[in-house]
Amino acid sequence: MTQRKRMLGIGAAVAAAAAAGLWAWAGREVTVDGGTRVVMGTFARLVVVAPSRSTATRGIEAAFRDLQWVEQLMSYHRPDSELARVNAEAYDHPVQVSEPMMVVLRKALEVSQLSEGSFDVTVGPLMDLWKAAGQAGVQPTDAELSQARARVGWDKVSLDPNQRTVRFKVQGMKIDLGGIAKGYAVDRSVEILKEQGALGGMVDLGGNIRCFGRPPQGKDFWRIGVQDPCHVDDEGPAEERISMVLRLTDQAVATSGHYRRFVMVGDRKVSHILDPRTGMSNEQVSSVTIIAPDAMTADAMTKPVCLLGEEEAISLVEGLPQVEAIVMKPDRTGGPDQPGMGSSRLRIIKTRGAERFIEKP
C-alpha cells in the first residue's frame, strides 16, 4: 500500500465516522466534510457542523488559507519562510519576528524546560546530520554527532517578548518547529471556524487533531481512531488497523511514533524523533497519544513522552492539568492480548485519566 493511501486511510489518528458524506441535514444544521488537502507536508482534513452549508464552506476555506499561511511562516524547508530568516540571522543579531512565531517559540521553550530538554526545537543541526547520513547511507561519526549536539540547546536561545526578537547564543544553531507548529496551526483553524459561525468541528493535520462543539447528527462525541503501530502496512479496511477509538468533545489529540517517519542509514531505520540530549533516536516506544485541551500542547508533548523513561514520562503528563497520555510499547513478555487494545505485541500504559476517553469494545 502506498504512503498516500495509508495516510488517507488512517494516518496516526483518524476521525473515524466524523461524517458519513459531504453533508447531511441535522434539523437546521449541516455537516460538511471539506475533504483532504496537502498542507505543511502532510494531509489536512476539516469537518464542520454549521447552521448552513455556506457557513461551513466559508469557514473551511478560511481555515485552509490560514494553514497555508502558517506553513509559509514556520516551514523549516522553505528558504523564504520567517523561520528560515531566523535560522540564518539570529546568531549575528536579534531578529524581530511576528506575534505567532513568538507565541510558538515561547511555548516551545516552556515545554523544553518542563521536559528537561527532551523536547527541543533547536534540534535542527541533528536533523540535518541524520538526513545527510540517510542520503549517503553512512552513519555519522562520533565527532560529527558531537559537533551537531554543540549547536543544540533550548537554553541557548534568547527571546525578548517585548521587542519580539530571537537571538542565538551559538553559531550554527537552527530551530525546527516540526514538533509543535502543526498543533499551533490546528488551534488557529479551530478559532477561525468558530469565528465563521461553526457550531462544531474537527481539524486533522497529519494526526494532530482538535474537536470542538457539536458533533455530527446522531453522535454524542467526536470519534477518533488511533492506529495500531504494529499494523501500519497491513492491507484491508482501516478499522482493522485501529488499536482503539477515543471519544472526544472539546479536546485535542496527537499521536506520534517511531513507525511514522524515518530515514534509512544503510540497513538501520532511524526515527525522526531524535533525542536532542544524545543525538540518537530512541525506539523503545512504538507510539504515544496525548490528549490535551489544545493541539499545540498535545503536539509538543508527544516527543518527550516518546523519549523519557516510562515512569518519568507518565509522571510528567500527570503533573499537567487536563492532559492524558496513552503509550504503546513493544511487549517483551510474550503475555496475552489486552482485550480491545489491539495487537498482542503491544503493551499499553496510560495516565490515570486516559481511560475515560477510550471507547469500550
N, C-alpha and C positions, 0 to 999 in steps of 0.2 A: 504494500500500500504506500502511495506517495506521501511525503511530508504534508503537502497541501491537503490531501484527503483526510489525513489523520487529524489535522488541526480543525478542519471544518467539521469533522465528525464528532470530535470530543474535546480537544485541547487539554489543558491541565485541569480545567474545571469548566463544566458545560452547563448552560442554562437549559437543563433537560425539561421539556414541556413548558417553556416560558410562553409560547404562543403556538396555537395549532395551525395557523395560516398567516397570511399577510395581515388580515384584520378580521375582527369579529365583534359584532354588537354585544354590549352588556348593558341593556337598558338604553340609557343615553350615552354610554361610554363606548369607546372603541379601543381595541388593542392593535397596534401597528408594529410589525417587525421590520426594522429598517434594513435588514439583510446584512451581509458580511462584506467588509471592505478592508483593504490593506492599509494600515496606519502604523507608524513607529516600528516598522519592521515585523509586524505581526498582524493577526486578524482581529478586527473590531466588529462588534455587533451591538446594536441598540434595540431594545424592545420597550415600547411606551404605551401606557394606558392614559387616555386623554378624553376630554369631552367630545372631540370630533377628530376625524381623520386629518383635516388640515392643520389643526393644532399639533397633533402628534408629528406630522411630517415636517412642519416648520421647526419644531424642537430638535428632531433628529438631524436635519440638515445643519442647523446652527451648531449642534454638538460635534458633528463630524468636522466641520470647518475649524472648530476650536482644537480638536485633537491634532489636526494637521498643523495648526499654529504652534502648539506645544512642541511638536516634533521639530519644527523649524528652529525653535528656541533652544531646545535641550539635547539635540542629537549629538552623539559623540563622533559620528562618522561624517556629518555634513560640514564641509570647510567653511560654509557661510553662516553657521549657527552661532548664537550668542555664546554657547559653551565652548566652541572652538576658539573664539576670541579670548575667553578667559584662560584657556589652556595655553594659548600662545603668548599672552602678555602678562599674566598675573605675577610672575616672578620679577619682571622688570619694574612694574609699578602697580598700584592699586587700580583695579578695573571696576568701573561702575557697571552695575547690572540692573536688569528690570526687577520689579517687585516680585513677580512669580519666581524668578531664579533665586532671589534672596529667600523666599519662603521655603523652597525646596532645599536649599543649602543649609539653612538653619535647622530644618527637621533632620536632615542627613547627619549633621554633626551631633545633634541631640541623641539620635539612635546610636551613633558611633560611641559616644561617651557611655551611654546606658549599657551597651553590649561589650564594653571594654575593647573596642576595636575590631570585633569580629565582623561588624558591618562597617565598611569604609569606602566612600565614593572616590577616594584618591587612588583606587586600585588600578587606574588606567595603565601605568607602566607595566604592571604584571600581566594585564590582559593583552597588551601589545606583544609582550615577550612570548606568551604561550600561543598567540595567533601566528607569530612568525615561526615558532617551533613546529606548529602543525603544518605550515606551508613547506617547511624544509624537511619535515619528517625526522627531526633530531631534537632530543630533549635538551633544554637549556642547561648550561654548566652551573655549578655552584656559584662561580664568580658572577655569572650573568644574573642569577636569581638574587644574589646579594646586592648587586648594583641597582636592580629594579626595586627591591624592597627598601633601599635607602631613599627612594623618591616617593614612598608611600607613607601616609600617616595623617589621619584626620586632624591631629593636633598641630600639624604644620600648615594649616590653613587659617588665615586671619580674616574674619568677617567684621565689617563695620555696618551694622544695620541702619544707623542714622544716615550715613553717607551712601549706603547701598553699594559698598565696594568689597572686592575679594582680593586677597594678596596671598601668594605662595611664599613660604619661607625657604624652600629648597628648589633649586633649578631642576627642570625636567619633570616636575610634578604634572599630573593630568587627572582631572576629575571625569569619571564616567558615571552618569546618572541612570544607567540601565536598571539599577536595583530599586529605584524609587520614583522616577519620572512618570512611568505608566500609571502608578497609583494616583499620583497628583493629577494627571490628565483625566482619569476616571472621575475623581471628585469634582473637577471643574465641569465635566459633562453633566453630572447629576444636578449641579446647581443651575446650569443653563436650561436643562429640561424642566426644572421646577419653575424657573422664571418665565418660560414659554407656555406655562399652563398645564403641564403634565400632572396627572393625578397619581401616577406611579410609574415605575420603570426599572429596567435593568441595563447596565452598561457593562460590557465584557470586552476587555482589551488584553488579548493574549493570556487569558486566565486570571487577570486582575479584574474582579467583578464587584460591583456595588448595586444593591437593590434598594428601592425606596417606595414608600407609599403603597397604593393599591395594586395587588397582583391581578393577573388576567381573570376574566369571568370564571366563576366556579372554583377558584383556588383560594385557599386561606393563606398560602405562603408562596414565595418565590422558591422554586425547587432547583437546586444547583448540584449537578453531579460532579463527583471528584474521581479522577481517573485512577485506576489501579496501575501503579507503575510497573508491575510485573507483566502487564498485557498491553504495553504501548503499541507493539507492532502486530497485534492479533488482527485477523480479518473478522468480519461478521458485524452484527449490529452494535452500535455504540454502547447501548445499555449493558451489554455483556462485558464491556471493558471498564465499567464503573465500579469502584470499590464501595462507595457509599453515596447517599443523597443527603444534602443539607437543606433544611427548611429555614429560610431567612425572611425577615420583614424589612427592617431598616438597618441592614448590616452590609459590610464589605467582606469579601473573602479572596484570598490569593493563595495559589498553590505553586510551589517551586520544587524542583528536584533535579538530581544529577542526570536523570534519564532524558531530560528535555533538550538541553543544548550542550554540545561538547565539541572538542576538536580531537582528531586522531593524531597522535605523535608516534610515528612508527606503528606498532601494534597496540599502543596504550591509549585508552579513552580518557581524556582529561576534561572534567566538567567545567562549565562556565562559572560555577560557583567556586571561586578561589578564596582561600583563607588569606586575607591581607597580612596576617601576622607571620605566616610561613611562606607564602608564595605558591603553595601547593593546593590542589583540590583534595577535599576530604569527602570520601564517598561512603561513609558509614551509615548515612541516612538515605533512604530511597526517595522520599518526598515529604514536604512539610506543607500543611494547610493552616493558614492563620485567619481567624475570624475577628473582625475589629469594627469599630464604629465608622471608620473612614478607610478608603482604599490606599491612601498613602502610607498609613501605619501598617496595614495588612501587607502591602508590597514589601516595605523595608524590613519588617520583622521576620519574613521567611528566611532571609540569608543567615542571620546569627543563629537561628534555631537549627538550620541545617549544619552549622559548623561547631556549635558548642556541644559539650557532652550532654547526655540525656538529662541528668538531674539539674545541671546548670541551666539548660535551655527551658525546661518546664518551670523552674523557679523564676526565671526571668519573665516569662509570659504571665505567670500567675501574679506577679507583682504589678501588672498593668491593668487598670480598670477597663472592664468590658472587652478584654482581649482574650481569646482562647486559641489553643494550638492542637492540631492532630498530626502526629508524627508517625510515618510508616518506615520501619526499618527491616532489613532482611532478618528472617527468623533463623537463627543458627542452631536452635534447639531441636528442630525436627518435630515440634509439637503439633497438636491437632489444629484444624481450622478454628478461627474465631468466627462464630456464626454471624452471617450478614456483613462481614468485613472483608470480603474479597479473598485473595489468594492465601493459601497456607504458607506461602513463602514470606509472608509479611507478619511483622509484629506491630501492633498499633498501640501507641502511647498517647494519652490525651490529658489535657488540663482538666481540672475538676468540673468546670462549667461547660465543657465542649459537648457533653452527651446530649444536652437539651436541644441542640441544633440538628442532631443526626436522626433521620427518619428511620423508624423501626421497620424491619422487613415484614 
